[in-house]
Amino acid sequence: MERVAGMTEDSVCIVTGGGGPRIGSGICRALAVKGWTVVVADQNLAAATAVADEVRAAGGSAVPMVLDVTDADSVRRVVAATVAEFGGLDALVNSAGVGLRKPGAEATPEEFDRVHAINYRGPWTCIKEVLPVMLANGGGSIVNIGSVHAAGAAETFTLYAATKAALAALTKGTARDYGRRGIRCNIVHPGAVEVRGNEHLLDEFVATRQMLPAAVEAIDIGNAVAFLVSAEARAITGIELFVDAGTTAMLFSNGFTD
Ligand SMILES: NC(=O)c1ccc[n+]([C@@H]2O[C@H](COP(=O)([O-])OP(=O)(O)OC[C@H]3O[C@@H](n4cnc5c(N)ncnc54)[C@H](O)[C@@H]3O)[C@@H](O)[C@H]2O)c1
């Protein structure tokens, strides 16, 4: 793997949900290319190990760790193990997330709690646990993974969208609360990315719901994240960056005249 300059050669980043076959792994690969040491943190250890192995095989630096973002003790253990192994922690990417496809009022209380526990409370817990380390080091960078659904309504995505809109507010608030102390916090909103098994739906989505003709890939999300955590983005905080080939900015499909 050819390395290009990252923040510093010994920069360390935790990626929650880093074992994910789609966006999680794309983020880990993009960070490794930039020279980051990546802690691939996932509740699925086999998946995290596979991604860390893939990164190392390509010449990057990565270790797998077990993490459940809904369990504060688990998050604390990963942060402590990262600091013990690498001597610090420079960045956090909150990518662990789950979907929920139902009209909002038809979800059960258990479904409501689960999607909020993983998609919203989970990132909050991770931010809460990494901040003391970052503040003691003089700063750090956090990127949350939201969704285009944070920007508007698509039927049956109601509660998922609510978690991502809340995450966008948490992003801006964290940027505001800790900016003066060297913490940057931004959110990347992916469009439709590698919806495996649903290729025909993805083709239709690309044709009708994007400005650009190619599907967004996991590495596109990873590249945006790698930029935002890097020193090149030192003046950027509190932003929502849509990596969606134009989906969110599109108003109507053809056929509407006014
Ligand atoms: N795939 C898309 O089209 C898309 C679009 C917009 C936003 N997103 C967001 O991107 C992120 C990644 O989604 P993806 O669909 O690419 O999945 P992915 O392939 O990156 O996999 C998600 C990973 O999260 C892990 N995970 C789930 N619950 C966890 C928990 N409690 N603790 C730790 N790890 C946990 C899973 O084990 C899995 O490895 C999510 O936040 C999702 O909401 C995805």
The ligand as an ORCA input file, in Angstrom:
! r2SCAN-3c Opt
* xyz 0 1
  N     -24.750      1.559      3.362
  C     -25.383      2.693      3.102
  O     -25.916      2.866      1.986
  C     -25.450      3.790      4.135
  C     -26.011      5.013      3.739
  C     -26.050      6.060      4.643
  C     -25.507      5.898      5.916
  N     -24.982      4.705      6.292
  C     -24.389      4.596      7.640
  O     -23.059      4.172      7.514
  C     -22.685      3.397      8.638
  C     -22.176      2.039      8.160
  O     -23.285      1.380      7.553
  P     -23.156      0.202      6.466
  O     -24.542     -0.074      6.031
  O     -22.159      0.538      5.424
  O     -22.690     -0.984      7.353
  P     -21.261     -1.658      7.451
  O     -21.140     -2.645      6.342
  O     -20.211     -0.617      7.613
  O     -21.487     -2.499      8.821
  C     -21.868     -1.916     10.056
  C     -20.990     -2.498     11.149
  O     -21.446     -1.995     12.410
  C     -21.277     -3.013     13.355
  N     -22.116     -2.779     14.524
  C     -23.475     -2.851     14.590
  N     -23.881     -2.620     15.850
  C     -22.748     -2.402     16.581
  C     -22.525     -2.113     17.951
  N     -23.543     -2.056     18.845
  N     -21.256     -1.910     18.380
  C     -20.231     -2.001     17.505
  N     -20.383     -2.309     16.198
  C     -21.639     -2.496     15.749
  C     -21.653     -4.300     12.612
  O     -21.108     -5.444     13.254
  C     -21.054     -4.036     11.239
  O     -19.752     -4.585     11.130
  C     -23.925      3.306      9.519
  O     -23.856      4.301     10.539
  C     -25.059      3.596      8.559
  O     -26.189      4.122      9.213
  C     -24.943      3.640      5.422
*
